[in-house]
């Protein structure tokens, strides 16, 4: 089943073509990597999928809900971790999560149950009463992952969530999200410019200068005697 289907999506800012006829899909239970250098259009694409921008051309469907015609139904299936951190630094971890749960319409009882589950999985239970500003960057990202999962979405969008984190923090986040794909059949679109976050079997979409340059299984992108970094440079270096 398709968790996300994007069809011929284009977007323009003034005279700049930010996206041009982008089509991709994310299957339920799959960890799909959206790869591209900075400025490729990844954040614009995610802003359209998550409803921050209205699509100008093309179609977005989240579990068959048309994002333009059924925005509430589509967004109810969606959890998001944006590139910019959006937690309230002066609230505690628990207060941040309860506030988000209330926005999603969860009762206090249900919210606290879901929060405890996610904090336990992310090894943050002992920091639930701490103000967010006292947490490391990696811990803050884990709180944002927890926040995105409180309402039990079936599709998770993650935009450069590991940028700036140390190796241990990156590995923890990646391992946890990959496990969610297996255990909950969660569809994930993981946007990154970091090649070491990709596994050979991952579905991969390479975006550059607003266009899809390649998509398929990650291992298939490389030619004989070529590693992933060389393939990435070959497909992006001279394209515009």
Wavefront OBJ file of the C-alpha trace (Angstrom):
o trace
v 0.000 0.000 0.000
v 1.243 3.486 -0.848
v 1.679 5.664 2.238
v 2.613 8.617 0.030
v 2.175 9.220 -3.679
v 3.473 12.423 -5.262
v 2.623 12.893 -8.931
v 4.134 15.493 -11.285
v 4.542 18.059 -8.533
v 5.912 21.450 -9.608
v 6.391 24.633 -7.606
v 7.638 28.111 -8.444
v 8.871 30.915 -6.202
v 8.653 34.068 -8.322
v 10.745 33.221 -11.378
v 12.628 30.378 -9.717
v 11.522 26.842 -10.493
v 11.915 25.115 -7.126
v 10.449 21.757 -8.196
v 9.776 20.419 -11.671
v 7.427 17.479 -12.244
v 8.541 15.500 -9.213
v 6.953 12.067 -8.817
v 7.730 9.553 -6.066
v 6.038 7.128 -3.718
v 6.652 5.721 -0.239
v 5.273 2.276 0.533
v 3.861 1.463 3.967
v 6.609 -0.128 6.037
v 9.433 1.209 3.872
v 12.325 3.503 4.777
v 12.607 5.665 1.666
v 15.546 8.050 1.433
v 15.136 11.459 -0.205
v 18.755 12.305 -1.052
v 20.030 15.607 -2.336
v 22.619 18.303 -1.729
v 21.673 21.466 0.123
v 19.355 23.535 -2.071
v 18.116 20.535 -4.046
v 14.461 21.209 -3.199
v 14.007 18.641 -0.420
v 12.584 21.116 2.108
v 10.271 22.656 -0.504
v 8.946 19.197 -1.340
v 8.392 18.403 2.335
v 6.689 21.764 2.885
v 4.221 20.861 0.135
v 3.596 17.352 1.462
v 3.003 18.661 4.990
v 0.671 21.456 3.912
v 2.915 24.438 4.674
v 2.649 25.386 1.002
v -0.311 24.777 -1.279
v 0.599 22.716 -4.368
v 0.584 24.788 -7.550
v 0.826 21.883 -9.987
v 0.534 18.150 -9.432
v -1.000 15.852 -6.843
v -0.141 14.612 -3.360
v -1.925 11.630 -1.803
v -1.368 10.322 1.715
v -2.965 6.884 2.081
v -5.240 7.744 -0.848
v -6.364 11.054 0.692
v -5.900 13.920 -1.753
v -3.927 16.543 0.198
v -5.639 19.369 -1.685
v -9.231 18.149 -1.363
v -8.992 16.281 1.971
v -6.267 18.118 3.907
v -7.463 17.163 7.395
v -7.752 13.464 6.588
v -4.376 13.480 4.843
v -2.537 15.322 7.609
v -4.069 13.102 10.305
v -2.003 10.225 8.874
v 1.205 12.238 9.013
v 3.962 12.817 11.581
v 6.703 15.345 10.805
v 10.156 16.266 12.060
v 11.194 19.505 10.368
v 14.757 20.593 9.663
v 14.429 23.603 11.987
v 13.902 22.633 15.606
v 10.491 23.784 16.844
v 10.316 22.782 20.516
v 9.591 25.418 23.165
v 12.892 25.665 25.024
v 11.312 27.017 28.215
v 8.832 24.164 28.595
v 9.709 20.725 29.891
v 9.821 17.689 27.632
v 6.476 16.513 29.026
v 4.867 19.947 28.609
v 5.974 20.147 24.982
v 4.564 16.717 24.246
v 1.302 17.261 26.105
v 0.746 20.525 24.223
v 1.215 18.780 20.874
v -1.049 15.913 21.933
v -3.786 18.403 22.854
v -3.485 19.984 19.399
v -4.003 16.518 17.942
v -7.159 16.057 20.024
v -5.857 13.390 22.415
v -7.276 13.195 25.924
v -4.846 13.819 28.787
v -4.979 10.130 29.771
v -4.330 8.863 26.251
v -1.653 11.490 25.697
v 0.274 10.542 28.835
v 0.118 6.867 27.908
v 1.460 7.534 24.405
v 4.112 9.934 25.722
v 5.408 7.399 28.232
v 5.687 4.758 25.513
v 7.629 6.997 23.130
v 9.932 8.433 25.789
v 10.728 4.935 26.999
v 11.566 3.751 23.478
v 13.804 6.785 22.943
v 15.542 6.465 26.328
v 14.253 9.828 27.576
v 11.970 8.850 30.445
v 14.335 10.232 33.074
v 14.418 13.627 31.300
v 10.650 14.141 30.985
v 10.562 16.908 33.627
v 13.634 18.741 32.311
v 13.359 21.935 30.307
v 14.191 21.395 26.654
v 16.963 24.005 26.738
v 18.941 21.726 29.091
v 18.980 18.869 26.563
v 21.687 18.109 24.025
v 20.955 18.460 20.322
v 20.537 14.715 19.961
v 18.067 14.557 22.860
v 16.027 17.400 21.398
v 15.755 15.513 18.124
v 14.592 12.424 19.994
v 11.892 14.529 21.672
v 10.791 15.749 18.245
v 10.596 12.161 17.000
v 8.468 11.304 20.045
v 6.236 14.306 19.372
v 5.738 13.272 15.745
v 4.630 9.779 16.826
v 2.237 10.582 19.691
v -0.897 10.420 17.530
v 0.270 7.142 15.919
v 0.654 8.331 12.310
v 1.118 5.852 9.485
v 3.564 8.091 7.576
v 6.589 9.880 9.054
v 8.418 12.677 7.227
v 11.884 13.541 8.546
v 13.807 16.496 7.101
v 17.570 16.480 7.797
v 16.938 15.555 11.435
v 20.474 14.295 12.040
v 22.345 17.318 10.671
v 24.820 18.554 13.271
v 24.450 15.554 15.579
v 27.319 13.369 16.707
v 27.742 9.847 15.357
v 26.159 8.113 18.363
v 23.062 10.342 18.296
v 22.641 9.856 14.536
v 22.887 6.089 14.836
v 20.329 5.972 17.643
v 17.788 8.000 15.672
v 18.306 6.022 12.487
v 18.075 2.673 14.244
v 14.883 3.649 16.027
v 13.106 4.968 12.927
v 14.150 1.943 10.883
v 12.767 -0.324 13.615
v 9.443 1.561 13.439
v 9.195 0.641 9.765
v 9.486 -3.032 10.656
v 7.454 -3.134 13.872
v 4.640 -0.706 13.022
v 4.660 -0.825 9.221
v 5.334 2.901 9.333
v 6.123 4.522 5.998
v 9.095 6.869 6.283
v 10.442 9.550 3.942
v 13.902 10.379 5.294
v 15.451 13.491 3.722
v 19.217 13.760 3.993
v 22.406 14.813 2.236
v 24.482 12.308 4.243
v 25.410 9.227 2.231
v 26.333 7.124 5.256
v 22.676 7.119 6.371
v 21.713 5.022 3.334
v 21.590 1.217 3.291
v 21.902 -0.759 0.025
v 18.303 -2.053 0.110
v 16.712 1.352 0.783
v 14.364 2.804 -1.822
v 16.172 6.003 -2.830
v 15.053 9.171 -4.596
v 17.823 11.521 -5.726
v 16.639 15.125 -6.015
v 18.831 17.870 -7.450
v 17.998 21.368 -8.713
v 14.312 20.613 -8.240
v 14.287 17.512 -10.457
v 14.378 13.786 -9.820
v 17.767 12.619 -11.115
v 17.423 8.968 -10.147
v 15.175 6.642 -8.150
v 15.202 2.981 -7.287
v 17.004 0.683 -4.864
v 20.081 2.440 -3.471
v 22.486 -0.315 -4.486
v 21.332 -0.048 -8.107
v 22.414 3.594 -8.418
v 26.097 2.694 -8.611
v 27.915 1.500 -11.692
v 30.599 -1.186 -11.762
v 33.654 -0.168 -9.682
v 31.762 2.894 -8.398
v 30.695 3.583 -4.834
v 27.659 5.594 -3.706
v 29.596 8.849 -3.322
v 30.916 8.654 -6.880
v 27.445 7.869 -8.204
v 26.034 10.826 -6.279
v 28.653 13.190 -7.764
v 28.121 11.799 -11.266
v 24.382 12.416 -11.106
v 24.533 15.889 -9.550
v 27.836 17.502 -10.500
v 26.985 18.841 -13.950
v 23.165 18.764 -13.915
v 21.059 21.903 -13.560
l 1 2 3 4 5 6 7 8 9 10 11 12 13 14 15 16 17 18 19 20 21 22 23 24 25 26 27 28 29 30 31 32 33 34 35 36 37 38 39 40 41 42 43 44 45 46 47 48 49 50 51 52 53 54 55 56 57 58 59 60 61 62 63 64 65 66 67 68 69 70 71 72 73 74 75 76 77 78 79 80 81 82 83 84 85 86 87 88 89 90 91 92 93 94 95 96 97 98 99 100 101 102 103 104 105 106 107 108 109 110 111 112 113 114 115 116 117 118 119 120 121 122 123 124 125 126 127 128 129 130 131 132 133 134 135 136 137 138 139 140 141 142 143 144 145 146 147 148 149 150 151 152 153 154 155 156 157 158 159 160 161 162 163 164 165 166 167 168 169 170 171 172 173 174 175 176 177 178 179 180 181 182 183 184 185 186 187 188 189 190 191 192 193 194 195 196 197 198 199 200 201 202 203 204 205 206 207 208 209 210 211 212 213 214 215 216 217 218 219 220 221 222 223 224 225 226 227 228 229 230 231 232 233 234 235 236 237 238 239 240
